């Protein structure tokens, strides 16, 4: 048993290990082969507060190295529209004006805040130096730092309390959730809106566990929404001042209870399913020995999949990615080169392994024109022609 990062009780039971994994989005140059840092990625379930969490988070020095050369920005229309629309909806739904202050934690390249820069006061907090610079060039004020109590004090002194704070696809990476939410509470107005969005697979961010966490810090959850981003995400809205809870919250809570999300056995079954899918994908790849297989989509989740399945540059010739930040680099540990999609105009592989399966509805139309069979790894392994 391990200690829970929310309730602080020694009640976290491991149900799965992905093995040694690189830090997310740490793509590298060829002369850095062998310098990659890894961390054991184990997942556990707290039998007290029901939070699913990573056991033994990476040490701070690994996180600092990670964000020194980070290579992720939201890429693709669906991801960017989701963030931009969230920013605009905050402004309209909660009747903000020029004096309103919106703070985005983990703001990346400023996609969420950019539509608001002429409408209200905005500020992003982003630890990745290179990505924060992109945001500033787009006119989005950005502090290059992790969000800490000290940063919260600085913001309070210079800007005052926020009318809205957004935290998208970040919460799962926070080592001390209680301190994080407490620091947010110190710089948000009593009537201010806290919006948290994360990937929703009933085994990562769940409304029942996030509701418990927020209530520990006097936040009241009043709205919840599911969307298709990253293959399914949960967005919740909370305030310090109590108000009526919308029906959307209760509906998701009921659905989670029916799905058995409070039972450890549910996660044991999930782990068995994940190992079985790994074995099935490996079987398919091995059966295609001698064929030229390339992949599409260099992301932190694709790095996890490749390393979990022990797929390297011996099986996959290269990874196609549309982000210029990643092209010319190599995937961590597997050392698969990352190239532009232009390569498909010059050569035709035998198969394309779709690593960003969560965005398949957006990606498939781009690559189906090349008339190459596509391997979909999840939620079930299949080949489409």
Secondary structure as UniProt FT lines:
FT   TURN            5..7
FT   STRAND          12..22
FT   TURN            24..25
FT   HELIX           30..32
FT   TURN            33..34
FT   STRAND          38..46
FT   TURN            47..49
FT   STRAND          52..55
FT   HELIX           60..66
FT   TURN            67..68
FT   HELIX           77..93
FT   TURN            94..95
FT   TURN            98..99
FT   STRAND          101..105
FT   TURN            108..109
FT   HELIX           111..114
FT   TURN            115..119
FT   STRAND          121..125
FT   HELIX           129..137
FT   TURN            138..139
FT   STRAND          142..143
FT   HELIX           149..159
FT   STRAND          162..168
FT   HELIX           171..173
FT   HELIX           177..186
FT   STRAND          188..199
FT   HELIX           207..216
FT   TURN            217..218
FT   STRAND          220..227
FT   HELIX           229..231
FT   STRAND          233..239
FT   HELIX           247..258
FT   TURN            259..262
FT   HELIX           264..287
FT   TURN            288..290
FT   STRAND          293..296
FT   HELIX           300..308
FT   TURN            309..310
FT   TURN            313..315
FT   STRAND          316..320
FT   TURN            324..328
FT   TURN            332..334
FT   STRAND          337..339
FT   HELIX           341..345
FT   STRAND          351..354
FT   HELIX           357..359
FT   HELIX           360..367
FT   HELIX           368..370
FT   STRAND          373..376
FT   STRAND          382..384
//
